[in-house]
Amino acid sequence: MEKYLQHQQELHHVFIDFKKAFDRVWHEALWSTMRKYNINSNLISVVKNLYNTATSAVFCNNNIGDWFRTTVGVRQGCLLSPTLFNIFLERIMTDALEDHRGTVSIGGRPITNLRFADDIDGLAGNECELASLVEQLDKASSNFGMEISAEKTKIMANSKEPSKKEIKVNGQILERVTKFKYLGSIIPTKDQSPKYYPE
């Protein structure tokens, strides 16, 4: 990103935010994804058993409702949960990017996104490419029961030309910003290098 800023090359970002990301991991899709990625079948069985025995109940007005088996979400506070989420997200991103042809590259290698858990920075070389990327991400996410938050998802452009294209999710126009804090670094649009701020 610093190279793009230094050389004033056009670079567009979409900072994706999912609604309740870890709570919406679809179990059946997760198991099929683990099989698709050739994860050991015994390990898959162990994880499935862990989740198949999990139940939930609604607490309201000091009363606990009937218990039911949950089919979505990874366990809160479990050390395994971030890994399971990453596997699930990898499937979504793979499907979304299957037919996407990005123009951003680093050292000759195409780069379409940066990811750490559910912190996603989608990268594009122009506005049309960014709009296509957002559309594909939204479609793939919906197919797996995830939902992009139009309110919290932001777009940003490092471009000589003013940004004109409206990019939408679920009919809502995404907000344009001039800087964004991503993984402890402030990413600017131009004239500055990214700055790191420890959490």
C-alpha positions in Angstrom: 0.0 0.0 0.0 2.9 2.4 0.8 4.3 1.8 -2.7 0.9 2.6 -4.3 0.7 5.8 -2.2 4.3 6.8 -3.0 3.8 6.3 -6.7 0.3 7.8 -6.6 -1.2 4.7 -8.2 -4.9 4.2 -8.1 -6.0 2.0 -5.2 -9.4 1.3 -3.8 -10.4 -0.4 -0.5 -13.5 -1.9 0.9 -13.3 -2.6 4.6 -15.8 -5.4 5.1 -17.8 -5.8 8.3 -20.0 -8.8 8.8 -23.0 -8.7 11.1 -22.3 -11.0 14.1 -19.7 -12.9 12.1 -18.8 -15.6 14.5 -22.4 -16.2 15.5 -23.5 -16.9 11.9 -21.1 -19.7 10.9 -23.3 -22.4 9.3 -22.3 -25.7 10.8 -23.2 -27.9 7.8 -21.3 -25.6 5.4 -18.4 -25.7 7.8 -18.2 -29.5 7.8 -18.4 -29.7 4.0 -15.7 -27.0 3.8 -13.4 -28.9 6.1 -13.9 -32.0 3.9 -13.3 -29.9 0.8 -10.0 -28.8 2.2 -9.0 -32.4 3.0 -8.9 -31.9 6.8 -8.5 -35.2 8.6 -11.9 -37.0 8.9 -11.3 -38.0 12.5 -10.7 -34.3 13.4 -13.9 -33.3 11.6 -15.8 -35.9 13.6 -14.4 -34.7 16.9 -15.4 -31.1 16.1 -18.9 -32.2 14.8 -19.5 -34.1 18.0 -18.5 -31.0 20.0 -21.1 -29.0 18.2 -23.8 -31.6 17.8 -24.1 -31.9 21.6 -24.3 -28.1 22.1 -27.7 -26.6 23.0 -29.1 -23.2 23.7 -32.1 -21.6 25.4 -33.6 -18.1 25.5 -33.5 -16.3 28.8 -36.3 -13.7 29.1 -38.0 -12.1 32.1 -36.0 -14.3 34.5 -37.3 -17.4 32.7 -35.4 -19.9 30.6 -37.2 -21.3 27.5 -36.9 -24.7 26.0 -33.5 -26.0 25.1 -32.8 -26.5 21.4 -29.8 -27.6 19.3 -27.9 -24.8 17.5 -26.9 -25.1 13.9 -25.0 -21.9 13.5 -22.3 -20.1 15.3 -18.9 -21.0 16.8 -18.4 -21.3 20.6 -17.6 -18.1 22.4 -14.2 -18.2 24.2 -13.2 -21.5 22.6 -9.6 -21.5 21.3 -10.7 -23.5 18.3 -13.3 -20.9 17.2 -11.0 -18.5 15.3 -9.6 -21.3 13.3 -13.0 -22.7 12.4 -14.1 -19.2 11.4 -11.1 -18.8 9.2 -11.8 -22.1 7.4 -15.4 -21.0 6.9 -14.4 -17.5 5.6 -11.8 -19.0 3.3 -14.6 -20.9 1.5 -16.6 -17.7 1.2 -13.6 -15.8 -0.2 -12.7 -18.6 -2.6 -16.2 -18.6 -4.0 -16.4 -14.8 -4.2 -13.1 -14.5 -6.0 -13.4 -17.5 -8.4 -14.3 -15.3 -11.4 -12.9 -12.1 -10.1 -9.9 -10.7 -12.0 -8.1 -8.1 -9.8 -5.5 -5.6 -11.1 -3.7 -4.9 -7.9 -0.4 -6.6 -7.5 2.6 -6.7 -5.3 5.9 -7.9 -6.8 3.9 -9.2 -9.8 1.6 -11.3 -7.6 -2.1 -10.4 -7.7 -3.6 -9.2 -4.4 -7.3 -9.0 -4.0 -7.6 -8.7 -0.2 -5.9 -8.6 3.1 -7.4 -10.6 6.0 -7.0 -11.3 9.7 -10.0 -13.2 11.1 -13.0 -11.1 10.2 -11.1 -8.0 9.4 -11.1 -7.8 5.6 -9.6 -5.2 3.4 -10.7 -5.8 -0.2 -8.4 -4.2 -2.8 -9.1 -3.0 -6.4 -7.4 -1.0 -9.1 -10.5 1.1 -10.1 -14.0 1.8 -9.0 -15.7 -0.7 -11.4 -13.4 -3.4 -10.1 -14.2 -2.5 -6.5 -18.0 -2.5 -7.3 -17.6 -6.0 -8.8 -15.6 -7.2 -5.8 -18.2 -6.0 -3.3 -21.0 -7.6 -5.4 -19.2 -10.9 -5.5 -18.4 -10.8 -1.8 -22.0 -10.0 -0.9 -23.3 -12.8 -3.0 -20.9 -15.4 -1.7 -21.5 -14.3 1.9 -25.3 -14.6 1.5 -24.9 -18.1 0.0 -23.3 -19.2 3.3 -25.7 -17.4 5.6 -23.4 -14.4 6.3 -24.5 -10.8 6.0 -22.3 -7.8 5.2 -23.2 -4.8 7.4 -23.8 -1.9 5.0 -23.7 0.5 8.0 -20.2 -0.5 9.2 -18.6 -1.4 5.8 -16.5 1.5 4.4 -14.9 2.2 1.1 -11.9 4.4 0.4 -10.0 5.5 -2.7 -6.5 6.7 -3.4 -7.2 8.2 -6.8 -6.4 11.4 -8.8 -9.9 11.5 -10.0 -12.8 12.2 -7.6 -14.8 9.2 -6.7 -18.2 9.2 -8.4 -19.5 5.6 -8.4 -22.0 4.7 -5.7 -21.3 1.2 -4.3 -24.1 -0.5 -2.5 -24.9 -3.5 -0.3 -28.5 -4.5 0.1 -29.5 -1.3 -1.6 -27.6 0.9 0.8 -24.8 3.2 -0.4 -21.5 2.4 1.4 -19.9 5.4 3.2 -16.7 6.8 1.7 -13.9 7.7 4.2 -10.5 9.4 3.8 -8.8 7.2 6.4 -9.5 3.9 8.1 -7.9 2.1 11.1 -7.1 -1.4 10.1 -5.3 -3.8 12.5 -3.9 -0.9 14.5 -2.7 1.1 11.4 -4.3 4.2 10.1 -4.5 3.8 6.3 -4.8 7.2 4.6 -5.9 8.0 1.1 -2.9 10.0 0.0 0.1 12.2 1.0 0.8 10.1 4.1 2.3 6.8 4.9 0.2 4.3 7.0 0.8 4.9 10.7 0.8 2.2 13.3 -1.0 2.8 16.6 -0.6 -0.1 19.2 -3.9 -1.1 20.8 
